[in-house]
């Protein structure tokens, strides 16, 4: 069976990977903000 990897699929896969990374960065930053702000709130 021949498997063809379309450039559009590759691009969407890269964007998905970046989306996951950005989501992790945002989540970690949000948690750090809560930890820093919570004691003063």
Secondary structure, 3 states (H helix, E strand, C coil): CCCCCCHHHHHHHHHHHHHHHHHHHHHHHHHHHHHHHHCCC
